[in-house]
Amino acid sequence: MQVYNFSAGPAMLPADVMAIARDEFCDFRQTGSGLIELSHRGPEFTAVIDRAVANIRELMGLTDDHAVTFIQGGASLQFAMVPMNLMLPGGFAEYADTGSWSSKAMKEAKLFGEVRTVASSKEAKYTHIPDVSAWAMDPAASYLHITSNNTIFGTQYHAFPEAPTPLVADMSSDIMSKVIDASKFGLIYAGAQKNIGPSGLTLVVVHRDLLGMAPLTIPTVMDYAVMAENGSMLNTPPTYGIYIAGLVFRWLKAKGGLSAMERQNITKAGLLYDCLDSTGFYGSPVARENRSRMNVPFTLHDATLDEAFLKGAKERGLVQLKGHRSVGGMRASIYNAMPVEGVQALVDYMKEFEKTKG
């Protein structure tokens, strides 16, 4: 039976990537050892990380103005590293509060300086993103922080603010899912476990103008300038995670790059939202103009049917559809690796379930 994994993260990886990783796990390219066993300073891994960085630059259209680094600790560590590196002494930073993860980022940033809320949808239970054209941003701020896609609540920025300060974005759940103008961002960070690779790896893309701003008291491994100068290898990096991510970047290029992936993601999301909108049996709490193409939360009109829905879905190979504990209902995460066929299978099941239970 074909299984489609709708987990929000760690999430499914492309089948082609998993097959290569399986075949190379014990013998990486005729070395007689798995890459996970080889030195991070050896020629085998050096080639892996160099190719991964080159492909990131090509896929995202990065110039030499941005440094590309791999850092451990997940996106949650970046909640602290961003203000540690970028918060000016005696200054303040602006944050858009659009969900649980932006709220957590704000909490960490307050340990290092003043945090001002430039926009918030908290009172509306994070069901929309405030209109960026109406934000009153202060050019004296150290930076402006946004969360580009809100995994739990299913909202996504489809236009970014024109910030007068460095724009910092947590793109953990929609990195490389669409074409963006990277030149507009001072710093982009993304936990790998949704659209890139295994958990424990974080991609950080930072404008070189922002390097070297950290105070002398910052721990060395948390200084972006030091990590960039050392090519992500100040200490032993998560070599296997970088290897898997490199395979994903290669897969993305083979699929036609981010423009092709964006078109496919629009198609997938359209299939699912069309199903939700065509009936009163299912509902979506998210404002239409802010709907995420990556995470689609939805509800059944009768919550007592939730368990039956999940049970029937699992029997058909549609797994990890239960909504986040803070909002309930269902959630289908349809990242890059989810094929159109997986979304179609879910839509077919939803229609069947409504026919029998509606």
N, C-alpha and C positions, 0 to 999 in steps of 0.2 A: 504493500500500500504506500502510495506517495504521501509523505508527511510535509505539511507546510507549517513552519514555525513563526507565529506572529508575536513572539516575545519582544518586549520593549528594550531588552538589553540585560545581559549579553544576548545578542540577536543572531539570526542565521547568517551564515557566510555563503558566498556563491559556491554552487556545487563544483564548478571547475577548480576553484581555489582549494577546496577541501580534498579533491582528488589528487592534486599535485602535492599537497602537504602530506597526504597519506603515503604516496609513492616515495617521497624524499625523506620521510621521517627518520628511518634507520640508516640510510645511505644518501647523504646530500651530495648529489652531483659527482658520484664516484670517488668520494673521499674516504669511504669506509666508516664514516661517523655521521651521526645526525647533526644538523646545524646547531641544535640545542646544546650539543656537547663541545662545540668548537670555540676557540678563543675569539673574543670580540675584537681583538686587534690583529687577527689573522687575515690573510688575503681573501678567504672565502666570505667572511662576514663583511669586511670592508666593501667588497663588491656589492653585497646585498644592500647595505645602507646607502651607498652612493647612488645606486640605481633607484632606490625608493625616493630619495630626496629629489633626484632629477625628474622623476615622474610626477611628484607632487607639484613641482614648479611648472611642468608642462600642463598638467591638468587644470591647475588653478590660475595659470597665467601670471605667475609671480616673476618679478624682476629681482635684480640683485639688491633692491632696496629692502627686501624682506629676508630675514634669516629664518631657516627652517630647523626646528629642533624636536627631538623626541624626549619626553620627560615622563618619569614614573609618577605614580600616586593618583592617577585618575583626574578628572576635571575638578573634583572637590579640592584637591591641593591647589589648583589654580585660583580658587576663590580667595586664598591667602596670598599666593605668589604675585598675583596682579597688583594688589595694593602695596605689597612689600617692595615691589620694583618700581611702581609708577606713581604712587601717592606722593606728591611734593610735600616737603616739610611745612607743617602748619597749614596745609591746603585741604582740599575736599574733593570728593569724586561724586559724580552723578550716576544713578542707577535707575533703570526702568524695571519696576516690579510687576512681572507678568506671569508668575508661577512659583512653584515650590523651589526650583533650583535658583532662580534669580533672588528669591528671598534668602536662601542659604548663603548665596554669594554676598549679599548685603550684610548679613550677620557677621561673616568673617572680616569683611572690609572695615567694619566699625572698630575692629581691634587695632587698626593702624591709622585711623584718621576719621574725619567727618564724612558721613555719607548722606547725600541729599537725594530724595526721590523725585525724579523728573517726570515720571508718569507711573500710574498704577491701575490695575484692573482688579485689585484684591476685593473691593466691595462688591464687584459683580461676579465673585467666585472664579476669577481668572478665565472667563468665557470669551474674552476678546482681548485684543491689543489696542491700547489707546492710539488714536490717529497721530502718527509721527509728525505730521505737518503742524500740529498744534502744540508741540512740546516747546517750552521756554527753557532753552539750554543756556548755561552760563559759560562764556568763553574763558572764565578764570578757573574752571574745574580742571583737575589733573587729567581726567578722562571721563568718558561716558561708557557705561557698561550695559549691554543688552544680552538677552538669551534668545537666539534667533528662532528656536523651535522649542516649544514647551511640551515635553514628552508626556507628562501626566495629563495635562488639560487639553492637549490637541490643538494648540494655536501656533501660528507661524507668521513671521514677518515676510510679507511679499514686497515690501519696500522698506528701505533702511533710512534712518534719520540722517540728515545732512548736518553732522556734528561740527561745531567750531573747535572741538578738542579731539584728541585721539579717540577713535571709536574702538572699543574692545567688545568682542562678541564671543560668547560661549556657543559654539556651533556643534556641540556634542552629538545632537540627534539629527542634524541635516547637513553635516559637512559633505561636500562633493555630491550632493543630490541635485544641484542646479548650478547654473553659471552665475558667478558673482563678480563684481569689480573689486578685486582684492586691494587695489590702490586706495580705496576709501577707508580701509581699516588699519588702525595702529597695531592691533594684536588680535589674532584669532586663536582660540584653543578649542580642542575637541577630544573628549574621551573616545577611545577607539572602538568600544564594544557595541556600537550600533551600526555604523556605516563603514568602518575601516578594518577592524580586526578584533583581537582578543582584549579582554579587560586588563587593566594594569598599565596600558600604554596610553600616552596622551600626545597628540600632535599640537605643537605651539608654533605659530607663524607670527613673527614680531618684526615691526619696522625697525630698521637699524638706528633711526634717530632716537628710539626709546631705549636703546641699550646703554648701559653705563650710568643710568640714573639712580640705581639702588644705593642705599646708604652703606657705609663700610661695615655696619653691624649685621648685615644680612648674611645668613648661612651661605656658604659658597655654592652648594648644590641647588640653591634657590635663586641664584642670580642669573637672569636670562643672558647677560653679556658673557658670563663665564661658560655657560652651557653652549652658547652659539660659537664662542671662540674655540671650544674643544670638540666641535662637531658632534654634540650629544654624547660624547664618550669621556667626560670628566671622570665618571665612575662606570662600572659595568652596566650597560643599558639592557633593557628587556629584549634580548636578541631575537628570541623566537617570535615575539609579538611584532617586531619590526619586519621580520621575514614574512609573516602572514600578511601584514599590511602591504608590503611590497608586492605580493602576489595579487592583492585586491586592486592596487593601482594599475598593475599590468592588465588585469581583467577589465578595468574601467576603460583603459585605452583601446583594448580590443573591441569593446562594445560601442566605440565611437566617441568616447570622452563625455564630458559633463553635459554638453548640449543634447546628446542622444539620451543620456540618463534622465535629464530633466523631462524630455518629452515622454519617456516611458513612465516616469513618476506621475506626471499629469494624467496620463491614461489610467493608471492603476487607481489613483485617488478618485478620478471621475467615475469609474465603475462602482466604487463603494458608496460614494456620496449620492450618486443617482439612485442607488438602491434604497438608501436611507430616506431620501426625499420623496420617493414614489409611494410611500405607505405611511399609515398612522401607527403601524405596529412597532416600528423602530423610531428612535429619535436621536438627534444630535444636539448637544447643548451649546455647541460652538457657533459664534457669529460667522456667517457665511464668508465674509470678506477676509477672515483670519484663519480659515480652516487649514489645518496642517496636511501636507501630502505625505508625511511620515508616520504620524500617529493619529488614529481615528477612533476616539472614544464614542460609544453609542450605548443607548439603553433600549430595553424592551418595554413596551407599554405596561406590562405586568411583571414586576420584579420577581414574583414567585416562580416565573418560568426560567429564571436565569440558570439554575443548576441543570435543568433539562436541556437548555440550549447548549451549555458547555459540554454536557455529556454526549449529546448527539454530534457536536462538532468534533470531539476527540475521536469518536468512532469512525469519522470520515477522514481522519488525519489532519484535522485543523486544530492546532494546539496553541496553548498560551494566549487565550483570548480573554481571560478574566481581567477586568479593569483594575486600576490601581486601588489599593485599599482606602485611599483618602477620598475617592470619588465614586467607587463602585461601578456597577454596570459592566460593559465590555470595552475592550480596546484592541484594535487591530493595528499592529505596527508593521508598516509596509515599506521598509527601507530598500535601498538599492538592490540588495540580493533577492528580495521577494519577486518572483516572476509574475507576469500578468496572469498566468494560468492559476497561480495560488489565490490571487484576489478573485478571479472568476469563480473558482471552486467555493470560496467563502460566500460570494453573492448567490450562487446557485443554492447553497445550503440554507442561507437566510430566507430565500423565497420559499423553499420547501418547508422550512420550519413554520413560517407564517401561514402557509396553506393548511398545515395540519393543526396548528395551535391557535390561529387567529380567530 
